[in-house]
Each structure stands twice: as C-alpha cells, then as structure tokens.
Amino acid sequence: MVNADDRGMQAMRDRAYALAETGRFDDVHAVEQALIAEGWPNARIALDSSFARKAIFERCQAARTH
C-alpha cells in the first residue's frame, strides 16, 4: 500500500505544480486550496515538505512574471 500512497502523493504534487504554472495563483496556500476544491483532501500532507512548497512558490512566481 505504501507504493500506492506514494504514487497518490506524487500525482497530487504534480497537479500542484501544474496549477502553479498557470499563473492564476499567488502562493502555495492558494494552490493548496485549489487542490482541496478539486477533491484532493490530503493536499496539506502532500505539500508538507519544504522542497515541494518552495517548488510551488517558485513556479507561481515564474508564471506570474511571464
């Protein structure tokens, strides 16, 4: 079951990165809320690592400057 959980978390992070790259979100919290609205109830857990949060923040910033 661990592998399925890991795949689910990775899928959620991938979706978060895609959302961040749209330029519609200012920060990690906004992306997290969008994930929850899409039906990803464990978004906070998937985005708990500092690496994931930094990557999402950087993608939000890059998308908003282009």
Steps between C-alpha positions, in 0.01 A plus 500: 500500500792734555573514128140591420511772765828632361356504147195685624712760677719541192192543281374768736835681495507479120153655489614772740795581274269516199262734681790720612621530142166640382575840652160513672640449849716729712634252753506147636193554715292595196619191312423286804147639517451431129608140550254458784224649284587247229452217748853438629423491874860421600652798320658639816675169567629470142634854508647473846864480394699819471625382160149467357387833648805680363455342156134605489579853617771538237267374227229744611745787488645400164157461344385839625803678355448358152 
